[in-house]
Amino acid sequence: MLRGGPVVQIGVIFVSVLGLWVGARLLVDAAVRSARRFGLSELTIGLTIVAIGTSTPELSVAVDAAYKGLGDIAVANVLGSNIYNLAFVLGVISLLRVIPVAESLVYRDGLALLASTLLGGLVLFDLRVTRLEGALLVGAFVAYTAYLLRGSQSDGDGATDQSLGDGGVTRPITERIDFPGRDAVFLLGGLGLVLVSGDYMVLAASELARGAGVSEWVIGGTIVAAGTSTPEFAVSLVALRQRSLGVSVGNVVGSNILNITGIVGVAAVASPLAVSGSALGTFAWLVAVTLLIVGALWTGRVLSRLEGAFFATSEVTRWILGLI
């Protein structure tokens, strides 16, 4: 139990968000440098290594909540993060600049995003996720990642890289710091910071929910979800600044596929999950947003400012409806 009133709990959530963001960026920087040594393309790094790194907060929160028997926070965090990533992160980025994306990202990864979302919904339909179902979800993510890595090694994603620009989002923020074993230290330090921050965020969010009379599902799907999505938001903003627009979308798409398959799967393997009926409503919203995003990409291979405004507004509306 976390001692203190609402002000302390909100403060702990705020500090936890900072810890999650810093820890995830340390992980991403170290992982990207390691991945480049193996000759992986920028797009593949964005869809896999960067996506995994920026999703470590969701993983930490989901597994910690599962062990504490807080299935609503574990799953609401994932579904809420996925909606937030698609609607708010991509929406805000599109408002700042029109986002053109590579053809492979539109079709191959757009289909993977739809398929993984529907698979997650099928598993959650009975409001429980067993260890066997969790293992199946993890297997689906491993298969998708293996397919991406094999494709990257065979053709290098050359055409895609040209559309993404040079350097891109994967330019490490810790490049100026150099010492023996740097990447190993950043990997372990980032992971430790994410795990500790995730634990305190779960404690503070659950106490805040009980004290305010707000359901754990709403808290997990809004405040915690937005907090754990700060790395994705940060990476997408960096991608925009460095004119690596395709990676902005790739990071979000890869993170969402990982969240709904790998993270829910790992959490369920650690401890079977049980959620409230609110999960079905949130999942329906996620399906609608996913269909609209993928449809927008398929029709024009671009996210316009008007579409960005629509998606960002839809997320603000979801928060208002959930909290009132």
Secondary structure, 3 states (H helix, E strand, C coil): CCCCCHHHHHHHHHHHHHHHHHHHHHHHHHHHHHHHHCCCCHHHHHHHHHHHHHCHHHHHHHHHHHHCCCHHHHHHHHHHHHHHHHHHHHHHHHHHCCEECCHHHHHHHHHHHHHHHHHHHHHHCCCEECHHHHHHHHHHHHHHHHHHHHHHHHHCCHHHHHHHCCCHHHCCCCCCCCCCCHHHHHHHHHHHHHHHHHHHHHHHHHHHHHHHCCCHHHHHHHHHHHHHCHHHHHHHHHHHHCCCHHHHHHHHHHHHHHHHHHHHHHHHHHCCEECCCHHHHHHHHHHHHHHHHHHHHHHHCEECHHHHHHHHHHHHHHHHHHHC
